[in-house]
């Protein structure tokens, strides 16, 4: 059993030639790689976070083959990997039993057993020309591999042009340092989506990977505070980075943007409430995350209107339900440009550096429950005070209350595994109900202001403005009732 620790980057077309020169030094090697990936027709392996392949290296007809099984490794750049050398030259038959006794093999066996006799079939193949070299720095050995090639599934294909930095041995911090230097020099774009992620989607006729959603986090009762912080950070980056990788290409669904923003808000919650536990967070990092959230917010607001408000306005026979074409709308290019910016790419590297294990401070510390609950208590009290006087709050204060409820919900989801599940779930349901209703109120306010502005030039917008004003008043009543109930409850950590 081994762990694969690597960083993968997309290469801007204009920088490929210069990057090839940098990789192709005297000791570099060029190899032709062929790989075949298998799964069930229903993608049981992919859904379990597994990928299994046969990969051959060398000229056609004389390849050396390796069977590889990979599983998620608890980090955006770390995966469990089990390899079985099979020799050559002919392509061998893939056999899942070769991974028996390994950690990944156990996961595979459980997945296949749950599939109840469903057979493994070839889903897609990959052909790549790989140029690779080794780099030594500060006692670490790093392999740099530049891949050019194609993924093929049925009649579909996707081009591959990426560079990987894999830690052969040594320190992950050194790997990140080397990668950061190449990112700045060549404008590389971090992309944690694997070839298998893209291949599985291509096999079902999709050119974009699925949106990555929140995965439940289970903290150990025996963890120390910094270990818990690292676990929370890794959990969140595993949601953020794949969605960012898809969006920065300029082709994505509204759900990719929604999940990215959820991940970023979860990240900001971690930094704000628990950032003091980390030794490795650079200065002002929370402000940088907040800036991305803010700049991508207008696009998400308009997507939300398209999903909910516009259908409701059409159902009400509004003469102007959707925005006129001359009104700026969410452009995928704008959000993609934001994520491709050098400052954003540097932010991802800094967060990955902080996501690796850190030494605990010497001496004793308060129990893990007390350390993680303290910020929740403070946040809950602020929410309770605002909820008690909700009727007196202005729009800006209501917006702040909504963000605090959302922050408390994200934090409770991240640390809740340390408390009784039933109590945590009841608390989360109350928060979600309040967050949803306040979110609907916020969407109505944003849309109302927009349609009132449009009405100055187009009288047809007054119908929508009146409808939204009535919706706003109804939502204010609903919010007041929900928040009154929330204000008298106590968090699960107080029991």
N, C-alpha and C positions, 0 to 999 in steps of 0.2 A: 504494500500500500504506500502511495506517495501523495503529496499534495502539489498541485500545480498552482503556482503564483505567477500571474502574468498580467500585463496591461496591453490592451489592444487599441489601436488608433486607426481611423480612416485617414487617407492621404489625399489632400487637395490635389487636383489634377495638375495644377501649375507647379507643384513642388515635387512631383514624382521623379523627374530626371535628376535633380540635385540630390534627392534622398537616396536614389539608387547608387549614385557615386559615393555617397557617404558609407553605404553598407558594403559596397563591392570593393573591399580592400584586398590586399594580397592573400590573407588567410581565409577569405570568404569562400563559401561553397554554394553551388547552385544545384538544386534537386528538383526532380519532377515527382509530385505527390498525387496519388489517386486514392480517394476514400469513398466508401459506401456506408451509409447510415441506415440502420434498421429500426423499426418500431412496429406496433400493431396498427391496423387501419384506423383504430380509434385513438391512437397516440397515447397509450397508457404510459409509456416510458417518459415522453416529453412532459406529460401532465404531472409526473412524479419527480421532475427535475433531473431525469437521467438521460444520457445519450450513449449509444453503443455503435461502434464502427469497426470496419476493417480498413486499414490504411497501408498502401504499398508505396515503397520508396525505391526509385531507380528507373532504368529504362524499361520500356514496354517489353513484356515477355521475360523479364529478369528482375522482377521486383522482390524486395524483402518485405514481408507482411507482418503487421502487428495488430492484434485485437485490443481495443481500448474501451473501457467503461468509465464514464465520468458522472459525478454526482455533485450536488451543491455542497459548498464547503463553509457556509456561514459568513462569507465575505463576498463583496462585489468582484474581487480579483483573485479569489482563492477557490479552487475546486478539488474535490477528492478525485484521484485518478488511479486506475489499476490497469496495467499493461501486461499483455502476454505475447511474447515473441513467437512467431509461427514459421519463420523462414520463408522459403520461396522455391522455385520461381513462380509456380502456378498459384492463382488466387485460391486460398483455402475456403472452406465452408465455415461460416460464423457459428459458434457454439456458446450459448450463455453459460454453460456449466464451467467454462474455463475461469470464471471469476468467483467460483465457489470458495468460501473461506475468507474472502476480503470484506471490508466494510461496505464498499459499494456493491459487491456481489450479494450481500444480504438484502440490501434495498431492492436490487433487481429481482431476486427470488420472490420477495414478498409482493412486488408489483405484478410479476407474471402469474403468481398464484391467484391474486385477486382478479386477474383478467379471465380466469376460468377457461383455460384452453384456447384462448385467442392466439393465433399464430403471428410470429414476427415476419415481416416482409420488408423488402428494400423500399425505402421512401424517397431517397435522393442520393445523388453522387456529387463529388467535388473533384475537379482537376485544377492543380495549382503548380505554378513554377515558384519555388521558394529560394530566395537568396538570403543566406544567413551567415552571421559572423558572431564570434565571442568577444566579449568586452570584460576586462578585469578592472575593478575599482574598489579601493579600500578593503581588500580581502574578499570581495564578493565576485562571483562569476555570473554574468548575464548573457543570455543568448538574444540577439536581435535578428528577427526574421521578417523579411518583406515578401508578402504573398501577392501574386497576380494570377488570376484565374477565373473560374466560373463554377457556380452551383447549378446543377441541372435536375429538374424533376418533371418527368413527362415531357410536354412540349415547352415548358417554361424554363427560364434561365435567369440568373442574377450574376452580375460581374463582381469580382472580388478584387479589391486593391487596398491592402491594409498592412500595417506593420505591428509586430508583437515584440514586447520586451518581457522575457521570461527569466525568473530567478532560478539559476541552476543550483547555486548554493550561496549562502551569505545572508545579508540583511535586507528585509523588504524596504527599509528606509533608503538604502542605497539604490535599489531598483527604482523607487519613486524619484529620487534625485536625478538619476540618469534620464529617466523618461521626461521629467520636467524640462531638462536642458534641451532635449530634442523637440519637445512641443514648442518651446519658444523659438527655436531656430527654424523649424520647418512648418509651423502652423498646423500641427497635427490635431486631430479631433478625437477625444476619448470616446470609445464605443464599446461598452461591455457586452453587447449582444454577440453571441457566439455564431459561428458558421452554422451550427446545428439549429439555433433559434430561427435563423433566416431560411434554412433548408426545409424545416418542418412547415413553415408558413407557405413556402413556394409549392410544397407538395399538395396543398389544398387550394392553390390558385391565388394566394395572397402575396403581395410584394412588400408588405409591412409586417413587422412582428406584432404580436398581440400586445395590448397595453398591459404593463406590469402593475399589479395591485398590491395592497398591503398584505404581507404574510404575518400570521400570528407570531408573536415573540414570547418565548418561554424562558424567563430568567431563572437561574438556579438560586435556591434559598441559601446556598453556601457561597455565592459570589461575593466579591468585595465591590465597593462602590465604583472604582474605575473599570473593573471588568464589566459591570452592568452598563456603564456609559458606553463602552466600546461595543457591546452587544446591541444596544439601542441604535447607535450610529450606523453599524453595519446593516442592521435590519432596514433602516431608512434609505441608505444609499442603494440597496438592492432594489428599491422601488424607483428611486430618482433616475439613476444613471441609464438603465435600458430605455426608459421613455425619452430621456434627453437625447440619447443616441439616435432614436427614430426621428424625433422632431427636428434635429439639426440638419437632417437631409432635405427638409422642406416638404416632405410628403407624410402626412399623419392625420389621424382622426381626432375629433374633439376629445375623445376619451383619453388619448395619449396626453394631451395638454392638461386635462382634469387630473389625471393620476400624477403627473409631474408636479402640479401645484399642491396636491394633497401631500405628496412626499416632501416638498419644500417646506410646507407649513409644519409638518411633523418634525422635520429637521430643525426648524427655527425654535420649536418648542423644546427640543432636547438641548439646544445651545443656550437658550434663555434660562431654563430651569436647572440644568445639570452641567452646563459648560464648565463650571468651576471645578468639576472633578477631573478634568483633563489637563495634562501637562503640555499637549502638543497642538493646541488650537492657536492659530495666528491671530493677531490683533484685528479687531473690527470684523471678524468673520460673520457674525450674526447680521451686521448691517449689509454686508454683501449679499447674503441670502435674501434679506428683506427687499433689496433692490430688484432682484430677479423676480420675486413674487409680485412686486408692484408693477414692473414693466410688462409682465405677462398678464396682468389682471384685466386690462381692457378687452383683450382677445377673449378671455374666458367669460366676461360679462355678456358679450354679444353671443357667444355660443350658448350660454344659459338661456338667453331670450329665445333663440331659435328652437331650443329643446322644449320649452314650457310656455313662455308668455305668448309667442306668436301663434301657436296652435290655438290657445285659449282666445286670443283676439279674433282670429278667423272664425272660430265657433260662435263668437258674439256678433259676427257680421260687421266688424270694424271696417270702415272704408279705407283705412291705411293700417294694415296689420303689420307688414314687414317694413323694414327701413328702405327708403328710396336708394337707388343705386349710387347716387352722388354722395351719400353719407359714408364716411370711412368705416369699414368693417374689419374684422380680425383677419389679417393677412398672415398666412402661414410663413411667408418669407420673413416678416418682421420678427416673429418669435424664433424662427430658425437662426436668423442673424444674431439675435441676442445670445443664443446658446453657443454659437460658433465663436463668439468674441474671445480673444485671448484671456481677458479677465475671468470669464466663466470657466474656461479650461483650466486656468491656474487654481481656481477655487475648488474644482473637483479633485485635483491632485492634493491640495492641502487637506481636504476632508479625508481622502484615502490615507494620508499619512497619519492622521489622528485616529483612524479606525483600527490601528494595530495595537496589540496588547501593550499596556503601560505598567510600569512598576507602581505598586501601591506606596503611599507615603509611610515612613517609619512610624512606629508607635501604634497605639490603639485608635479605633474610631468607633463612633456610635454604630449600632446595629444597622444592617442594610435597610430594613423597613423604615427606621426613623429617618435615615438620610434621604431616601427617595420620597417619603411622605411629606417632609417639611415644606417643599415648594408647593405641593398640592394644597396643603392647609391654607397657605397664604393666598393662593389664587382663588380657592373656594370662598374665602372670606370677602374678597373684593367683589366676586360675582354676587354673593348674597346681599351685600350692601347696595349694589346697583339694582338688583332685582326688586328689592323692597321699595325702591322709588322709581320704578320703570316709567310710570305715567308722567313723571317730571323730566325725563331725559330728552335731550335733543337728538337729532338724527346722528350726529357724530358720536355722542355718548352711547347710543344704542348699538352703533357699529362696533365700538370698542367692547361693549358687553358681549356681543356675538363672537368676537375674536377670542375673548377670554374663555367663553364656554367651549369654543372649538379647541383652544389650547389645553384646557383641562381634560377634554375628552381624549385628545391624542396622547397626553401624558398618562392618563388612566389606562388606555389600551396598552401602552408600552410597559408599564410596571405592574399591571393588574394580575399577572400570573403568580405573584408573590402572596396574594390574598385569596380568600375563598371565592370560587368562581361565581357562585350564585349571587353573592352580594355585589361583586364587580359588575356582572351583567345587568342587574337591576339599576345600578347607578348609571351605567353607560346608556341604557335605554332612555332614562330621564334626560340626560345630556343631549342625546341625539334628537329627541323630540323638540327640545328647546332650540337646538342649533338649526334644525330643519325649518322651523317656523320663522325664526329670526332671519334665516337665509332667504326665505320667500319674501319676507318684508323688505330686505335689502334689495333683492332683484326688482321688486315693485317700485321702490324709491328711485333706483337707478333708471329704470325704464320711464317712470313718470317724468323725471327731470329731462330726459332725452326727448320725449314726445312733446312736452311743453315748449322746449326750445324749437322743435320742428314746426310747431303750430304757428310760429311767427311768420313763416313763409308758406306753409301749406295747411289751410284750415281743416283739411281732412284728419289731421293728427289730433284734433280736439276730442273726437270720440274716444280714441285710445287713452288720451290723458284723463278724461272723466272716468272711464272704466277702471283705470289704474288707481285713481284717487279713491274710488270706492273700495277697491281691493285692499289698498293700504290701510284704510280705516278698519276693515274687518280683521285684517291680520294683526293690527295693534291690539284689538280686544283678545284675540287668541293668544298672542304673546304674553299679555298681562296675566292671563289665567295660568299658563304653563309655568311662567317664572315665579308666580306666587307659590305654586306647589314645590318648585325646585328650591326656593329659598328656605323652606322649613325642613328639608332633608339634610342628612349628614353623609359625608363621604365614607366609603367602605373602610378606609384606613383608620377611622375613629372608633370602630366597633371592637 
